[in-house]
Amino acid sequence: MVSKTIKKESSFKQQYFTPFQFNLIKALKKLGPLTRRDLVRELKTPRTTIHDNIVKLQRRNLVEKFSKNNGKRGRPLIFYKLTEGK
């Protein structure tokens, strides 16, 4: 299957994204830091697809992850956000 790429010149310095990656970036830009569960609900996409594309965007230094402890026991929540300056 051939995937289309979208060239965006706005704030991403003429980089190429798949349509899904572009929608992922738009969601993070619009809504701020989100967990993977939030992204699944927002984009109505399987979590593995979200994860694979977030990893690709992390490698390009466009998205970063951070953890936030909610004061309860257990694992802290992992959030994803656009890197500064994007």
C-alpha positions in Angstrom: 0.0 0.0 0.0 1.4 3.4 -1.0 1.0 6.1 1.5 0.6 9.7 0.5 2.7 12.4 2.1 1.7 15.9 2.8 4.1 18.7 2.6 3.5 21.4 5.2 5.5 24.6 5.2 3.8 26.5 8.0 5.7 26.0 11.3 7.3 22.7 10.4 10.0 24.0 8.1 8.9 22.2 4.9 8.7 18.6 6.3 6.7 15.8 4.9 4.0 13.9 6.9 1.5 11.2 6.2 -2.1 12.4 6.5 -2.4 10.6 9.9 0.8 12.2 11.2 -0.5 15.6 10.2 -3.8 14.9 12.1 -1.8 13.7 15.1 0.2 16.9 15.1 -2.9 19.0 14.7 -4.6 17.3 17.7 -1.5 17.8 19.9 -1.3 21.5 18.8 -5.0 22.1 19.4 -5.5 20.2 22.6 -2.1 20.3 24.3 -0.4 17.4 26.0 -2.4 14.2 25.7 -2.1 10.6 26.8 -2.2 7.8 24.2 -5.7 6.9 25.4 -6.8 10.5 24.8 -5.3 10.4 21.3 -7.1 7.1 20.6 -10.4 8.7 21.5 -9.8 11.9 19.7 -8.6 10.4 16.4 -10.6 7.2 16.6 -7.6 5.1 15.6 -6.1 1.9 17.1 -3.5 2.5 19.9 -0.8 0.7 18.0 -1.2 3.0 15.0 -0.9 6.0 17.4 2.1 4.5 19.1 3.9 3.7 15.8 3.4 7.2 14.5 4.3 8.9 17.7 7.6 7.0 17.7 8.3 8.2 14.2 7.6 11.8 15.2 9.7 11.5 18.3 12.7 10.4 16.1 12.2 13.6 14.1 12.2 15.6 17.4 8.7 16.9 16.8 7.0 15.1 19.7 8.2 14.4 23.2 6.8 12.4 26.0 6.8 13.1 29.7 5.3 11.4 32.7 3.1 12.9 35.3 2.3 11.3 38.6 -1.3 11.9 39.7 -0.6 11.3 43.3 -2.0 7.8 43.3 -0.4 4.4 43.5 0.6 2.7 40.3 2.2 3.8 37.0 2.4 7.5 36.2 0.5 8.7 33.2 2.6 9.2 30.0 1.7 12.4 28.0 2.8 13.4 24.6 3.3 17.0 23.4 4.9 18.9 20.6 8.4 19.9 21.2 9.1 23.6 22.0 9.3 25.8 19.0 7.0 23.7 16.9 
